[in-house]
Amino acid sequence: MKPDFEIGDTVETIDDNIKGVVISIENQLVKILSEDDFELTFQAHELIKITEKGLSIKTDDLKKVLQQELHTNRKIPIKKEKHTNKIEIDLHIHELIDDARHLSNFEILNIQLNKAKQQLEWAMDKRIKYVVFIHGVGQGVLKAELQTLFRRYENLEFYDADYQTYGVGATEVCIY
């Protein structure tokens, strides 16, 4: 069975909010270029065509999807309290690069600080309220340098992260 798509058609996924333009079709696999300029591949039955009039859905296809949804025994996820407005950044060097044996302590510190600054500014841009920087205990050099970095920003405050969760090796930043 040949998909009802042609190269150049605008499509959207059924289950996700992904839109794009068809760039290739091979058997039942349809490759699209998403609005975010990512090339993604989907099964033809996972996509619907969007026309100038709106969505183009065949009645039989819609019935099949609805019947599948009714007959699948989906587990209803238990809602857990989650802090979507809080992220953790692990600054241990082995989490940032593959091999640090050839680096000096100064180079390692600079890599960690650059990552911290990059992640902090990304969190500010994404309006994330809390960021936990896991720096470890060590001699306290990274912690002191992080505090110096954080003092440069007026719209945040920082403090030791929750002791029960992180021990003494983490600093939490609250962004206003």
C-alpha positions in Angstrom: 0.0 0.0 0.0 1.4 3.3 -1.1 1.3 6.3 1.4 -1.0 9.2 0.4 1.8 11.7 0.6 3.9 13.4 -1.9 7.2 15.2 -1.6 6.5 18.8 -0.5 3.3 18.0 1.4 2.8 19.6 4.8 2.2 16.9 7.5 1.7 16.6 11.2 2.2 13.6 13.5 -0.8 12.1 15.1 0.6 11.5 18.6 3.0 14.4 18.9 3.0 18.1 18.0 5.5 17.8 15.2 4.8 19.5 11.9 7.0 19.4 8.8 7.3 19.0 5.0 7.8 15.6 3.3 11.2 15.4 1.8 11.3 11.7 0.9 9.1 8.6 0.8 10.4 5.0 0.8 7.8 2.2 1.2 5.8 3.1 4.3 8.6 5.4 5.7 8.1 9.1 5.3 11.0 11.4 6.0 10.1 15.0 6.9 11.9 18.2 7.6 10.4 19.6 10.8 9.7 23.2 11.5 12.8 23.1 13.7 14.9 21.9 10.7 15.3 18.3 11.9 15.0 15.4 9.5 12.7 12.9 11.1 11.4 9.6 9.8 7.9 8.3 10.5 5.7 5.4 9.4 3.0 6.7 7.0 0.2 5.8 9.4 1.7 8.1 12.0 1.3 11.2 9.9 -1.7 13.2 8.6 -1.6 15.6 5.6 -2.4 19.2 6.3 -4.0 21.1 3.4 -5.1 24.7 3.0 -8.5 23.6 4.2 -7.1 22.0 7.3 -6.4 18.4 8.1 -6.9 15.7 5.5 -8.0 12.6 7.3 -9.8 9.6 5.7 -12.8 8.4 7.7 -11.6 4.8 7.7 -8.2 5.8 9.0 -9.8 7.9 11.8 -12.0 4.9 12.8 -9.0 2.6 12.9 -7.1 5.0 15.2 -10.0 5.6 17.5 -10.7 1.8 17.8 -7.0 1.2 18.6 -7.2 3.9 21.3 -10.3 2.3 22.8 -8.9 -1.2 22.8 -5.4 -0.6 24.1 -5.1 -1.1 27.8 -3.1 1.9 28.7 -1.9 2.4 32.2 -2.9 5.8 33.6 0.3 7.4 34.9 0.3 8.3 38.5 0.8 12.0 38.8 3.9 12.6 40.8 4.9 15.9 42.2 7.7 17.1 39.9 9.7 20.2 39.7 9.7 21.0 36.0 11.1 24.3 36.9 14.2 22.9 38.5 17.2 21.3 36.8 20.5 19.7 38.0 23.8 20.3 36.4 26.6 17.9 37.4 30.0 19.7 37.1 32.2 16.7 37.8 34.7 16.7 35.0 34.0 13.0 34.1 30.4 14.1 33.3 31.6 16.9 31.0 34.4 15.3 29.0 35.5 11.7 28.2 39.1 11.9 29.3 40.6 14.6 31.6 43.9 12.9 32.3 45.8 15.3 29.9 44.3 18.5 31.5 45.7 20.6 34.2 43.6 21.6 37.2 43.3 25.1 35.7 42.0 23.7 32.4 39.5 21.5 34.3 38.3 24.4 36.4 37.8 26.5 33.2 35.8 23.8 31.5 33.6 23.4 34.6 33.0 27.2 34.9 32.2 27.6 31.2 29.7 24.8 31.5 28.1 26.4 34.6 27.9 29.8 32.9 26.4 28.3 29.7 23.8 26.3 31.7 22.9 29.2 33.9 22.3 31.5 30.9 20.3 28.8 29.2 18.2 28.3 32.3 17.6 32.1 32.5 16.6 32.1 28.8 14.2 29.2 29.4 12.8 30.8 32.5 13.8 27.9 34.8 13.5 29.1 38.3 15.9 26.7 40.2 19.2 25.3 39.1 21.3 22.9 41.3 25.0 22.9 40.4 26.6 19.7 41.7 30.3 20.5 42.3 31.4 18.0 44.9 33.3 18.7 48.0 37.0 18.6 47.2 39.1 21.6 48.3 36.2 24.1 47.6 37.9 25.8 44.7 35.1 25.2 42.2 32.5 26.1 44.8 34.2 29.4 45.5 34.6 30.2 41.7 30.9 29.4 41.2 30.0 31.8 43.9 32.1 34.5 42.2 30.3 33.8 38.9 26.9 33.9 40.6 27.6 37.3 42.2 28.0 38.8 38.8 24.2 38.4 38.2 21.7 40.7 39.9 18.6 38.6 39.2 19.5 35.5 41.3 20.5 34.3 44.7 22.4 31.2 45.6 22.8 29.0 48.6 23.8 25.5 49.6 21.5 22.9 48.1 19.4 20.6 50.2 21.7 18.6 52.5 19.6 15.5 52.6 19.6 15.2 48.8 23.0 16.5 47.8 25.1 16.6 50.9 27.5 19.6 51.0 28.6 19.2 47.4 26.0 21.3 45.6 24.8 24.9 45.3 21.3 25.9 44.4 20.6 29.0 42.4 17.2 30.7 42.4 16.6 32.9 39.3 14.2 35.8 39.5 
